[in-house]
Amino acid sequence: MKIRIIITGGTFDKHYDEIQGELTFRDSNLPQILKTVRCTVPVEMEMNRMVDSMHMSEEDRKQILASCTNSEEDKIIVTHGTDTMTTTARRLGKAKLAKTIVLTGAMVPYAIKGSDAVFNLGCSLMAVQTLPHGVYIVMNGKFFNWDDVKKNRDLGVFEQYESAQ
């Protein structure tokens, strides 16, 4: 069983550019992370784009959906910026593909001490192997269905929508 990891950028892959004094994109951190954690699960990495999710367009989301649709693998992880992760998850969820698709990201870039990137990726690798077909967001040690999740910007975590009771 091989897992496809579709790389789209986001905080997960940002690096600090000391010349410009800002976070920018260079290469993906995924190969280094997988090597460091000694991941033995076969993966196929696909560079889809390197974009901050705040700048992700509908065309970008169409390309992510196309990558998921055309993937030979039925277990897919999409690394994604957290700001619009739920928007992309909705786009993928409404497509109703017969695949298990997990979106994950990081609140702190991998290259910065205290990052949650490795933890979220590890959780995603386990989730994509065990969850049934569907679209999920995996963050903060939890998984959420695509249509029942929101980013709590005040706390910097993802959570389930509160039931109206």
Number of C-alpha atoms within 10 A of each C-alpha: 10 14 21 22 24 22 23 25 27 29 27 31 29 26 19 15 12 9 6 8 8 10 14 19 18 13 13 19 20 19 10 10 16 16 10 10 10 9 12 8 13 10 18 12 16 14 12 17 17 21 21 21 20 12 12 22 12 12 9 17 17 14 14 21 19 12 17 24 16 10 16 12 17 20 27 28 27 28 27 29 28 26 18 17 25 23 18 23 24 17 18 24 18 12 12 11 16 13 18 22 29 31 30 26 31 25 20 16 22 22 15 12 8 10 16 19 27 20 14 22 26 17 19 28 20 11 21 24 17 11 15 13 16 20 30 29 29 25 26 19 13 15 22 19 17 26 17 15 20 19 18 12 10 6 8 11 14 21 18 16 13 9 6 4 3
